Amino acid sequence: MLSTKELVDQLIDLSFAEDIGDGDHTTLCCIPEDAMGRSHLLIKEDGILAGIEVAKEVFRRFDPDMQVEVLMPDGTPVHKGDIAMVVSGRVRSLLQTERLMLNIMQRMSGIATMTHRYVERLEGTGTRVLDTRKTTPGMRMLEKQAVKIGGGVNHRIGLFDMILLKDNHVDFAGGIRNAIDRCHQYLEEKGLDLKIEIEVRSFDELQQVLDRGGVNRIMLDNFSVADTKKAVELIDHRYETESSGGITIDTIRQYAEQGVDFVSVGALTHSVKGLDMSFKAC
């Protein structure tokens, strides 16, 4: 399995390939090869900064001679007008790396900002915000990193690092008990030690899980606030609990106040707005 660094390196290489192609002809036609300059990252909207470390890697992989002065590290609350970093080097390199760096940083900062807003809503409850696998193909590692920078928790990275028996798994397996039984059999046969979570859609399914046991976390899918409270009382701290399904920034605290350990929010990554910023000559 590829490491996080290897995946990010591949993303950067692919991104340069699709953007530059056989050459940035605009830059090459009007900027001398030996021209040197400086650009700064200008923040144009309040939020949480994320992606600085990835940006440094973008510059390094394109031109190792570029010099980066970080003025604001990842996780910093930023405001309109702030300067987050200054980059010096060949003007051609500054121009050719600009768009990729901004694409990454705007998206990561948007995710970190959105996550931070959800985390703020949960202050004092003990409930934590989880991300999901609803990420941009190829950018999952960066988007999940941004969630952590914003104060959230990564649910799982992919299909390989946790068992999550969702509704379709349960239905295709022939029910709750079959799904859990087969899960344990598989883990034993493969010699794997993975946490097991199961999704329930009703109190009947919840009771089946409680009767069978053998899981680490129970996901309450599309339960109302009132039903969440009842479900948490039934589970009675025997398993971790997670609320999921249609929960918004306006309703998340109501779910948290029912005592769930986690609330998963797909909106952290699947529909977030990028944080506005620009890379300007200085």
C-alpha positions as CSV (number, residue, x, y, z in Angstrom):
1,M,0.0,0.0,0.0
2,L,1.3,3.5,-0.9
3,S,2.2,5.8,2.0
4,T,0.6,9.2,2.4
5,K,3.7,10.9,1.0
6,E,3.7,8.7,-2.0
7,L,0.0,9.4,-2.7
8,V,0.6,13.1,-2.3
9,D,3.6,13.0,-4.6
10,Q,1.6,11.2,-7.3
11,L,-1.2,13.8,-6.9
12,I,1.3,16.7,-7.4
13,D,2.9,15.0,-10.4
14,L,-0.4,14.3,-12.0
15,S,-1.6,17.9,-11.3
16,F,1.4,19.4,-13.0
17,A,1.0,17.1,-16.0
18,E,-2.6,18.1,-16.6
19,D,-1.9,21.8,-16.1
20,I,1.4,22.4,-17.8
21,G,1.3,19.7,-20.5
22,D,4.1,20.3,-23.0
23,G,4.8,23.8,-21.5
24,D,3.4,26.9,-20.0
25,H,3.6,28.9,-23.3
26,T,2.3,32.1,-21.8
27,T,5.1,32.2,-19.2
28,L,7.8,30.9,-21.5
29,C,7.0,33.5,-24.2
30,C,7.3,36.6,-22.0
31,I,9.4,35.8,-18.9
32,P,13.2,35.5,-19.3
33,E,14.6,32.3,-18.0
34,D,16.9,34.0,-15.5
35,A,14.3,36.5,-14.1
36,M,14.0,36.3,-10.3
37,G,11.1,37.5,-8.1
38,R,8.9,37.1,-5.0
39,S,5.2,36.4,-4.5
40,H,3.1,36.4,-1.4
41,L,0.0,34.4,-0.4
42,L,-2.7,37.0,0.3
43,I,-5.7,35.9,2.4
44,K,-8.9,37.4,1.1
45,E,-11.4,35.8,3.5
46,D,-11.5,34.9,7.2
47,G,-11.0,31.3,8.0
48,I,-8.6,28.5,9.1
49,L,-5.4,28.2,7.1
50,A,-4.6,24.7,5.8
51,G,-2.2,23.3,3.2
52,I,1.0,25.3,3.9
53,E,3.1,22.1,4.3
54,V,1.7,20.7,1.0
55,A,2.3,24.0,-0.8
56,K,6.0,23.8,0.3
57,E,6.1,20.3,-1.3
58,V,4.6,21.6,-4.5
59,F,7.3,24.3,-4.8
60,R,10.0,21.8,-3.9
61,R,9.0,19.2,-6.4
62,F,8.8,21.7,-9.2
63,D,11.9,23.7,-8.4
64,P,14.1,22.8,-5.4
65,D,15.7,26.3,-5.5
66,M,12.5,28.1,-4.5
67,Q,12.6,29.6,-1.0
68,V,9.5,29.6,1.1
69,E,9.1,31.9,4.2
70,V,6.1,30.7,6.2
71,L,4.5,33.5,8.2
72,M,1.4,31.6,9.3
73,P,1.4,27.8,9.9
74,D,-1.4,25.3,9.2
75,G,-4.2,25.7,11.7
76,T,-3.8,29.5,12.1
77,P,-7.1,31.6,12.2
78,V,-6.6,34.0,9.3
79,H,-8.3,37.2,8.3
80,K,-8.8,39.2,5.1
81,G,-5.5,41.0,4.3
82,D,-3.2,38.6,6.1
83,I,0.0,37.4,4.3
84,A,0.5,33.7,5.0
85,M,3.8,33.1,3.2
86,V,6.4,34.7,0.9
87,V,8.0,32.6,-1.9
88,S,11.2,33.6,-3.7
89,G,12.8,32.2,-6.8
90,R,12.6,32.1,-10.6
91,V,9.6,34.0,-11.9
92,R,8.8,31.2,-14.3
93,S,8.6,28.8,-11.3
94,L,6.4,31.2,-9.3
95,L,4.0,31.5,-12.2
96,Q,3.8,27.8,-13.1
97,T,3.2,26.6,-9.5
98,E,0.7,29.3,-8.6
99,R,-2.5,27.6,-9.7
100,L,-1.8,24.2,-8.2
101,M,-0.7,25.6,-4.9
102,L,-3.8,27.8,-4.8
103,N,-6.2,24.9,-5.8
104,I,-4.8,22.8,-2.9
105,M,-4.7,25.5,-0.3
106,Q,-8.1,27.0,-1.1
107,R,-9.8,23.7,-0.8
108,M,-7.9,22.5,2.3
109,S,-8.5,25.8,4.0
110,G,-12.2,25.7,3.1
111,I,-12.5,22.3,4.6
112,A,-10.5,23.3,7.8
113,T,-12.7,26.4,8.1
114,M,-16.0,24.4,7.7
115,T,-14.8,21.7,10.2
116,H,-13.8,24.4,12.7
117,R,-17.4,25.8,12.6
118,Y,-18.9,22.4,13.3
119,V,-16.4,21.8,16.1
120,E,-17.3,25.2,17.7
121,R,-21.0,24.1,17.7
122,L,-20.0,21.1,19.8
123,E,-18.0,22.9,22.4
124,G,-18.6,21.5,25.9
125,T,-20.5,18.4,24.7
126,G,-17.7,15.9,24.4
127,T,-18.9,14.8,21.0
128,R,-16.5,14.8,18.1
129,V,-17.0,15.6,14.4
130,L,-16.1,12.8,11.9
131,D,-15.4,13.1,8.2
132,T,-16.5,10.5,5.6
133,R,-15.3,8.9,2.4
134,K,-17.2,11.6,0.4
135,T,-14.0,13.1,-0.8
136,T,-12.6,14.4,-4.1
137,P,-10.9,11.4,-6.0
138,G,-7.2,11.6,-5.6
139,M,-7.3,14.3,-2.9
140,R,-8.6,12.2,0.0
141,M,-5.4,12.4,2.1
142,L,-5.2,16.1,1.8
143,E,-8.9,16.7,2.5
144,K,-8.8,14.4,5.6
145,Q,-5.6,16.2,6.7
146,A,-7.6,19.5,6.4
147,V,-10.4,18.0,8.6
148,K,-7.8,17.3,11.3
149,I,-6.3,20.8,11.0
150,G,-9.8,22.2,11.5
151,G,-10.3,20.2,14.7
152,G,-12.2,17.2,13.4
153,V,-11.5,13.5,13.5
154,N,-10.8,11.1,10.5
155,H,-13.4,8.4,10.5
156,R,-11.3,6.0,8.4
157,I,-9.0,6.7,5.5
158,G,-10.5,4.1,3.1
159,L,-12.0,0.6,2.9
160,F,-8.9,-1.0,4.3
161,D,-8.4,0.4,7.8
162,M,-11.8,-0.3,9.5
163,I,-14.8,-2.5,9.0
164,L,-18.0,-0.6,8.5
165,L,-21.0,-2.7,7.9
166,K,-23.5,-0.4,6.2
167,D,-27.1,-1.0,5.2
168,N,-26.2,-2.6,1.8
169,H,-23.7,-4.9,3.5
170,V,-26.3,-6.0,6.0
171,D,-29.0,-6.5,3.3
172,F,-26.7,-8.5,0.9
173,A,-25.4,-10.6,3.8
174,G,-28.9,-11.6,4.9
175,G,-29.2,-9.6,8.1
176,I,-27.4,-8.2,11.1
177,R,-26.3,-11.5,12.7
178,N,-25.0,-12.9,9.4
179,A,-23.0,-9.7,8.6
180,I,-21.3,-9.6,12.0
181,D,-20.7,-13.4,12.1
182,R,-19.0,-13.3,8.6
183,C,-17.0,-10.3,9.6
184,H,-15.5,-12.0,12.6
185,Q,-14.8,-15.2,10.5
186,Y,-13.1,-13.1,7.9
187,L,-10.9,-11.2,10.4
188,E,-9.8,-14.4,12.0
189,E,-9.0,-16.1,8.7
190,K,-7.0,-13.1,7.5
191,G,-5.3,-12.5,10.9
192,L,-6.6,-8.9,10.9
193,D,-7.3,-6.7,13.9
194,L,-9.7,-4.0,12.7
195,K,-12.4,-2.1,14.6
196,I,-15.9,-3.0,13.6
197,E,-18.8,-0.5,13.2
198,I,-22.3,-1.3,12.1
199,E,-25.0,0.9,10.8
200,V,-28.6,0.5,12.1
201,R,-31.7,2.0,10.6
202,S,-34.3,1.1,13.2
203,F,-34.7,0.1,16.8
204,D,-35.3,-3.5,15.6
205,E,-31.9,-3.5,14.0
206,L,-30.3,-1.9,17.0
207,Q,-31.7,-4.6,19.3
208,Q,-30.3,-7.3,17.0
209,V,-26.9,-5.7,17.3
210,L,-27.2,-5.5,21.1
211,D,-28.2,-9.1,21.2
212,R,-25.4,-10.3,19.0
213,G,-22.6,-7.9,20.2
214,G,-19.2,-8.2,18.7
215,V,-18.8,-4.6,17.4
216,N,-17.0,-1.5,18.5
217,R,-19.3,1.2,17.3
218,I,-22.9,1.6,16.3
219,M,-24.0,4.2,13.7
220,L,-27.5,5.5,14.2
221,D,-28.5,6.3,10.6
222,N,-31.2,9.0,10.1
223,F,-32.5,8.7,13.6
224,S,-34.4,11.7,14.9
225,V,-33.1,13.7,17.9
226,A,-35.6,12.0,20.2
227,D,-34.9,8.5,18.8
228,T,-31.1,9.2,19.2
229,K,-31.6,9.9,22.9
230,K,-33.6,6.7,23.3
231,A,-30.9,4.7,21.4
232,V,-28.1,6.1,23.4
233,E,-29.9,5.1,26.6
234,L,-30.4,1.5,25.2
235,I,-26.7,1.2,24.2
236,D,-25.7,2.5,27.7
237,H,-22.0,3.0,26.9
238,R,-21.5,-0.6,25.9
239,Y,-20.3,0.6,22.4
240,E,-19.2,3.8,20.9
241,T,-22.1,5.7,19.2
242,E,-22.2,7.7,16.0
243,S,-25.0,9.8,14.5
244,S,-25.2,10.1,10.8
245,G,-27.5,11.2,8.0
246,G,-28.6,14.7,7.1
247,I,-27.2,16.4,10.1
248,T,-26.4,20.1,9.5
249,I,-24.5,22.8,11.3
250,D,-27.8,24.0,12.7
251,T,-28.8,20.6,14.1
252,I,-25.5,19.0,15.1
253,R,-25.6,20.3,18.7
254,Q,-29.0,18.8,19.3
255,Y,-27.6,15.4,18.4
256,A,-24.5,15.9,20.5
257,E,-26.6,16.8,23.5
258,Q,-28.2,13.3,23.4
259,G,-24.8,11.8,24.3
260,V,-23.4,10.4,21.1
261,D,-19.7,10.0,20.9
262,F,-19.4,11.1,17.3
263,V,-21.4,12.9,14.5
264,S,-20.3,12.2,10.9
265,V,-20.7,15.0,8.4
266,G,-20.2,14.4,4.7
267,A,-20.5,18.1,4.0
268,L,-17.1,18.7,5.5
269,T,-15.6,17.5,2.2
270,H,-18.2,16.9,-0.5
271,S,-19.7,20.4,-0.8
272,V,-17.3,22.8,0.9
273,K,-16.4,26.3,-0.5
274,G,-12.8,27.1,-1.0
275,L,-11.3,29.9,1.1
276,D,-10.5,32.9,-1.0
277,M,-6.8,33.7,-1.4
278,S,-4.4,34.8,-4.1
279,F,-0.7,34.6,-5.0
280,K,0.6,38.1,-6.0
281,A,4.0,39.5,-7.0
282,C,5.6,41.6,-4.2
